[in-house]
């Protein structure tokens, strides 16, 4: 709205008689743009309708606008039926149930006895599962086409995985019961492809697929960390070779320490039986005689399985080409402590952090489509999850309970309790095997004193807060 010249619609384009300049200046006429859209509101409604008509991620997927296998157009009844079946919600749920039952049947098979009665029953179930997956594969090929256009069946890696699994099962079934097929180990190994069936659930569950994509995308950064990992592993392997090369030998007779004495026979006592065995000079299974074996041994140690035995061999190692002596070099355990800090703890946490960071970045990319910024979303989430803090404070400030509350929540009281907790922890650490009676009695007296002080603290807090306290941090000391 603005001040305007004499209205164009008036005859002669002149002002009415008797109007003063002030009256003319107060006349407001809307500005009209002839080139503008005369009806903008219906256009917005049309845009909204178009957005509603577009299928979302959770809605039914449109049929590809290409002919399937050069013979099935978008109006073909068979193709439209296959497209309708694939977009049914219950069809997807049924496929997920079949995948779950197939995984359970696969785990229930007896691997020791292939012709066991249980396996014969599960084999018929496997026929049914394979038939369902074959039906799904065929209707997908009819609906999407094969490979020549965008969105075709073989242009999706998950569909290729389904095709390999189903084809392997069909080929294995074709040779089942055939004498020639029994001799072909490759055909028999095709049944192993059934273990890939649970991977079919990744594509069908969006959250699971998001986690899988996150792990795959994080592999780009993992390669850089893997290079650093191998570099540090090589450094530790070289150090281990310098420390333990040629020192992991032993005699089967533990009483012999040198190779020259490891000769003849010795007596071995087992379950009230005496057996004569030959003395042999051997090397432990895992050793550090060269860098390759050192890398393998350190990798075994990093897994956490059987590494105490390797640690014992390292601590007992004496000199090159000489047998072990129990606890000869206890300081060698520092090498494994440092190794565990660097590899199983530090690098594993780095790999986990990379996956978490990648997952957060993907979440931020998905959130960029929304109108709210990251800080605004964080503020809203904090406001939704925020809960008011409860302060257990007596109402009457002149009461005895209020005075006790003031004393209990005062900083000097809290610092005193923390000091007693620290001293009590030190007293608990002072116990050891073989202590004298006087020492044990002194520790017992200290424990009684600390228990009495903590009981007094509990009593004071009950008097200040009451017995029924909803705060866990306040009520925990009562236990």
N, C-alpha and C positions, 0 to 999 in steps of 0.2 A: 504494500500500500504506500502511495506517495502522492504529493500534490501534483495535479495534472492540469493541462490546458483545457479549454472549453470542451465538453464532451462531444465526441464526433457524432453521436446519435441525435443531437439536437439540430433542429432545422436552422440552416444558416450558420451553424457552428458559432452561435453567439450566446451571450449570457442573458438570462431573463431580465426584463426591465425592472428597475428599482433596486437591483442588487448592488451593494457597495463592494469596495475592494476587499474589505475584511471578510465579507460573506463568500466572495469568490475564492479567497485563499483557503477557506475551511472546507471546500468541497473536495472529497476524497473519492477517487475513481480507481478501481483495480487495473493494473497493467496487464495487457493481453499480448501474448506472443503468438503470432499466427503460425510460426514454424514449430511450436511446441506440441507435444502430444496432448490432445484435448481430454483424454481420459486415462491418466496414469495409474489410477487405482486398479482397474481391471487387469492391466499388464502385470502388476505385482502379484495379483492373484493367479495369473497364468503361470508366472515363474514358480510360485509355490506349488502349483499343481504339477508342473514338470519335475520339481525336486521330489515331490511325493511319489511320482510315477517311477523315478529312477530307482532301481533295486539297490539296497544297501548291502553291507557285508553279510548281515544276518538273514537277508531276504532271499527269495529264489533267484538263482543265477539265470541270465538270459541265454537263449540258445544262440550259438555262434552263427552269424549270418552267411555261412558258407555251406555248400553242399557236402554232405558226409559221404566219403568214398566215391564221389562223382555221381552217385545215383540217388541219394536221399537228400531232398531239398528241405527247407525249413517248414514246408507245409505237408511233408510226408506223414501220414498217420502213424506209421511204426516209429519214426524218429520222435514225433511229438509224445507218443506214449512212453518211450524210454526217457525222454526229458522230464516228463511228469513224475515217473517213478523215482528218478534220481533226486528230485527236489522234495520228495515227501519227507517230513520230519521223522516219521516212524521208520522209514526205510534206513535212514542213517543210524537210528537207535538199534535197529535189528542187526546191522552190520557190526556195530560196536559190541553187541552181545555175542555175536558169532566169533568175533576176534577174541573176546575174553574166554569163551568156552574152548576155543581152539588152543589157546595158551595153557589152559588148565589140563586139557587132554594131553598136550605135548609133555607137560611136566609129570603126568601120571603114568607115562609109559615105563615099562621095565627094560632098561638098557642091557641087562645081563642076559636075559632069556628072550630073544626076539619072538619065539613062538609061544610065549606064555598066554594063557587064556585071557588075561587082562588086555594084552596087546591086540589079540584078535577082535575083541569088542571095540577097542579104541580105533581100530583100523576102519571099521564101518562108520564111526563118527567122523573120521578123517575124510571119507568119501563125501559125506554130507557137507562138511565145511568147505572142501575144495569145490563142490558143485555150487555152493552159494557164492564163493569168490569168483568162480568162472562166470556165473550169471551177471554179477556186478561188472566184471571186466568187459563182457560182450556188450551190455547196454550202454556202457560208457563209450565204447568205440563207436557204436551206432549214433549216439548223441553228439559226441565231440568230433568225430572223424579220426583219421589216423595220424598224419604227420605233416601234410602239405600246407595247412593254413594255421593262422594264429589261434591259440587255444585248443589245438588238437591234442589227442590222447597222449601221443608219444613225445610231446613237447613239455611234459611235466615230469620231473624226476621221480616224484612219488608214484605216478602211474607206471613208469618204467620199472620201478621196484616191485609193484604189484604184478606186473606182467611176468617178471622173472620168477617170482615166487610161485605164481599159479602155473606157469608153463613147466617149471621144474617138478611140481607135484603131479601134473598130468602125465609127463613123460615117465616119471617113476611108477605111476599106476599102470601105465601101458606095458611096462616090462615086469610087473609083479606077477608071479606065478609062472613066468617063462623061464625055461632052463637056460637059455642063452642070456637072458637078462640077469640071472643070478650071478653069472660069472663076470659081469661088467661092473667093476667097482665104481666107475664114474657115474653110472646110472643110480647105483645105490646111494652114492653121496649126494645126489640131488634132493633126497629127502631131508638133508640137513638144512636146506633152504627154508624149511618150515619155521625155523627159529626166528626168521625175519618177519613173521606175521604180526607180532605185537607192535612193530614199527608203523603199521598201518593206522594205529590210533593217533599218531602224532599229527597227521594232516587233519584229522576229524575233530580234534579238540584244540580250539584256538589258543588257550593258555599254555597247553603243552607244546604247541608249535612255536609259540613266542619264546619259550625257554630254550627249545632246540635251536631256533634261529639265533638266539643270543649266544649260545655256546659255539655255534659255527662262526658267527661274526667275530667272536673274541679270539678265534684262532689266528687272525691276522696279527694281533698284538702278541699272542703267545709265542710266535716264531722268534721274535726279538728276545723275549725273556728266555726262550729255550737255548738260544746261542750263548747268553750269559751263563745259563745253568751248566751247559756242557763245558764252558771255559773254566768255571770254578771246579767242576768235577774233575777235569783234567789236572788242575793244580793240586787238588787233594790226592789224586792218584799218584802223581809224581812224588809228592811228599811221603806217601805211604810206601812207595817202592824204596825210597831212601831209608826209611825207618825199619822196614820189616822184610826186606828181600833176603831169601835164603834162611829165614828164621822160623818157618812154619813146618819144620820136620819133627817127627816124633817116632819113637819105637813102640811097637805093639806091647812090649813089656815096659810098663811105666817106670820100673826101677832102673832102667838103662837110659843114660842121658846122652851118650856119644854113639856115633855110628859104628865105631870099631868094636864097641861092646855089645852091639845088637846082633849077636850071632847065636846059633844053636836053638835050643828049645827052652820053654818055660812052662810052669804049671799054672793052669787057670781053674779057679774054684767057682763052680756054678751049681747052685741048688744041691748041695751035698754031693756033688760030683767033681772029680778031679780030671782035667783034660790037659794033655800035652799039646802045646801049640808052638809053631815056629816063630822065632823072633823076626820081624820085618821092619825095615827102615822106610817109613812112608811120609808122604806129604799130605797136609790137610786138604780137604776138598776146595776150600776157598783160601787163597793166599795172595801175596803181593810180590811175586817174583818178577813180574813185568807189568807194563802199564795196562795192557788189555785185561789181564786177570785182576789188576787193582781196580779198574773201572767196574768190572763185574762184581767184585767183592763189595765195593762201596755202594753199588746200586742195591745189592742184597741187604746191606746194612740199612739203607734208607727206607726200605719197605717195612722195617720193624719186625721181620720174621727171622728168627734164628741168629740175630745179631749178638745176643749175649755170649754165644759160643765163640764167635769171631773175636769179641772183646776179651774173653778169657785167654784165647790163644795169643792175642797181642800182648796182654799183661804178662803171660808166662814165657814169652819169647826171650831167649838169652843172646846167643851169637849165631853167626852164619854156620850152617851145617852142624848145628848142635841141638840137642833135644830141649824140651821146655823145663822150666823150674817154676813151681807155683808161686805167683806173686813176685816175680823177679823184678819187674819194672812197672810198678803201679802208676807211675806218672804218664804212661802211654794212654791211660784212659782219658786224659785231657784232649787228645786228638779226636776221640769219638764224641766227646761233649761238644767241642767246637763244630764238628761235622754235623751233628744233629741240630745245633742252633742254626747253622747256615742253610741246610738243605731241607730236612723234613718240616722245620718250623717256618723259616723265612721264605723260601721259594714257594712252598705250598700256599702260604698266605698270599703271596703275590699273584699266583694263578687264580685263586679265589677272588681276589680284589679286582682283577681284570674282568672276570665274568660279571661281577656285580656292577662295575662301572659301565660295561657294555649294555647290560640290562637297563640301567638307569638312562643311558643315552637313547636307547630305543624307546623307552617310555616318554622321554622328553620330546622325541620326534613325533610320537603319536599325539601328545598333548598340544603340539603347535597348531593343530587343526582347530582347536577350541579358541574361544574369544578371550579367555582369561590367561594372564601371564603366569609364569612359574611361581613368582612370589605371592601373587594373589591367590593361587590355588593352595599354596602352603599355608597362607594365613587362614583361609577358609577351613582347611583340614584341621589346623590347630584349634580354631574356635569350636569346631564340632566335637573334637575329642577332648577338649579341656574340661577339667572337673575342679570344682572349688575345693580349696584346702580346708580341712577341718582342724580347728584348734580347740583342744579340750581344756577350756578355761572356766573355772567356777564363776558363777554369776555374782554372788555376794562377795564383794571385796573386803568385807569386815569379818568374814568367817575364818575359822581355823584351816579349812581346806584350801582357801585362797593363799594363805601364808605358806602352807606346805607346797602348793603349786609353784609359788615364786621361788622357793628354795630348790625345788627339783629341776626347774628349767633354767636356773641361773648358770652362767658359764663356769664359775668355780666348781660347782657340783659335777658338771659334765666332764671337765678336765680331770677331776679327781677319779671319776669312774674309768675314764680312758687310761689313766696311769695304772690303776689297779688291774685292768684287763691286760695291759702290756706286761706288768710284773708277774701276773698269774701265768701268762704264756711262757715267760722265761723259766718259771719254776717247773712247769710241765716238761720243758725241754731238758731239764737237768737230770732226769732219770737215766740210769745206765745199768747194764748188767754187772754184777759183782760189787755193788756198792756196800759200804759198811752199814751196820745196824743203826748207828748214830746218825749217819747221813740220811737214811730212809726215814727215821723218826723226825728229823728236822724238816724234810720235805712234806711229811704228813701234817706237821703242825702248821706250816705255811698254807697248805691246802685248806685246812680247817679255818684259818684266819680269813682267807679270801672268800670261802664259802659263806662265812658269817657276814662279811661286809656286803657281798652281793645279795644275801637274804635281807639285810637291812635296807639296801637300795630298793629291793622289790617291795618291801613293806611301805617305805616312804612314797613310792609311786602309786601304790594302791590307795593310800590315804589322800594323795593329791588328785589322781585321775578317776578313782573309783574302780570297781571290779570289772564291770562290763565296758570295755573299751574296744571300739571298732577298728582303731588304727593298729595294723599288724606290728609296726615298729615299736609301739608302746607296749603291746601285750606280749610280744615275743620274750622279753626277759622273765616274765612270770613262769614260762615253761621251764 
